[in-house]
Amino acid sequence: MGLAGNKKPLWFDYFFLPRPMILIPVSTFFLLGAYHGQNTTENSIIIINLLYGILSFTALIGAVYIINQITDKETDLANNKLFLIPREIISVKAALIEAIILLTISFFSAILFLSKGFIIILLLSLLLGLAYSIEPIRFKKRPVLDVASNAVGNGILNTFAGWIATGCQITGWEILLPYPFAVASVHLMTTLADTEGDRKNNLKTSGVALGQREGVIISVILMSLAVITALIVNNKPALYATLLSLPFYSVPVLTKTAHLSQSRILFPAKTSTLIFSVVAGILFRFYLPCLSVIVLLTYLYYKFRFQITYPSLK
């Protein structure tokens, strides 16, 4: 049942519609925020609150990703990715219903089990996610703002959500400063990989505006700033992750061809995401087994459903 085959949705298509693989960084930075909340305030983490927080925040971002896919239907088709909505395997109406269900789960669990501060973070994250995808604001088509909104959403709001979910007081928050630089670096690389389809659909992202070479250089600078900031604020998990990530940026930097392939551009973004996730998994031992299950299920799903190898570091 390949991509060109039966377009009728299967039940597990709806599970993969919110894109579990790119929800991994959401959980990763959420857990890093929780770790710093505990470590900075020297309080014990309430595990059940942490799990409710992950459920709530991940459900919200999953809904935001579905909305983004709806608004990006044409550009995703041009970039030959995220087949479910662009190829009408799942209808826009069905996708919207799933997004509403996820938002309901998110806010319901937050209202029942988490603090007012966490609910405020949820609301801000939802507003930012909608502003990123929906006209007339649509940060995604505005250079700099597209990268900045992701840095704020995944590098700041996400880590604060993890911190607040633990019940720890917000003090010493500057320890989180390396993360928005790292997120911005990774996101810029992903926009560079989609420049052809975005340009065809008149979507002026940072990747389109900068071009591949200039974009890669700025991405390296952003990750370097993450390293420097981690040193300044003495954030050891961020320092280890950014130092290990930085060498992989040499792959697109040292490539001498005029046009960089998607695989070369995405390689440092993928490896950086993996490294940060492993660091979070070392801090929270339950996390790596969960990641392994998600990666395996995603691999089997794309092999069975579309006959492609995903995820892959290539």
Phi, psi and omega in degrees: 000079186272188182299324182273000184270221184298125181267002179291136181290143172258159188300325182282350173300324182289332176292322183270352179301318179287002174067071181306328182294322179270357168280345179301312177300330177299310179295324181299308182286332173299313181291324176296321175297320178296318179299314182292326176300314179292315186291323183285319183267352181059035175258156176279140178283133172275102189302319182297322176294322178299317180292319175299321180296316178298316178302310184295311185289321179294321177298318179297312181292327175300318177296318179298320179294324177295315179299320177298320179294325178296314181288337181260018186307313184288319181290325177294325176295318179293325180273001177055054179213168178051065193294336194298313179273313180304324181263013172059030171290318171246130182286159177299321180298314180295322179295319178296320178298317178297319179299319179295319178298316180296319178296322178296314178300316182300306185285327178298313181292324179292317181295322182285321194239347187238176189276168176297324178300320179294320179296322177297318177299319177301312181298316179296320179294320178295314180298318179295319179297319178291320179296329179292326190256330195254138174293154003273356183284300178031077180303333184302329182264014182241111180306146183077308181295328179295315179289318182297320181293325175290323178297319179290314184293309185268337182263338182243297182299320181297312181291323175297323178299316178297318179299310184291325181298333180284347183086007180277148177289148178278096176214137185075029184296343182298344177300339183275354188301330179294333190294317178298328177294318180295316179297317179299319179299312181294316182295321179299320178298322180292326177290328178295328181289338185254016188297323184297308180294321179296319180295320179297331181258020177055038178256105186269082177279176174299324178297316179293316183294321185275323190087163188296307186297311180296321179297318179297317180298315179295323178297319177296318179298317180297317178292325176295321176296326176296320178297312182297316180296321178299322176295316183296316184267002179059048177262095186293316177301318179292322180296313179299315184293317182288322178295322178288330181285321190304318181300332182289344176288348177293338182299304177288329182296318185272353178289125188264357179291154182295324182240128180273135178288159178302319183297321180290323180292318185280344184304310179294327178295318180292315181293322178297317178299318178297315183296314178298322180293321177295319178300314178297325179292330176291323180284328179231102191294337179289344190286317183298317175300321178298317178298318182299319179295316180297315180297315180297313180298320179295317178300312181295321180299309183290329176293316182286316190278321188233001181054042175232158180265108179207131004280160179207146176279352180283000000 
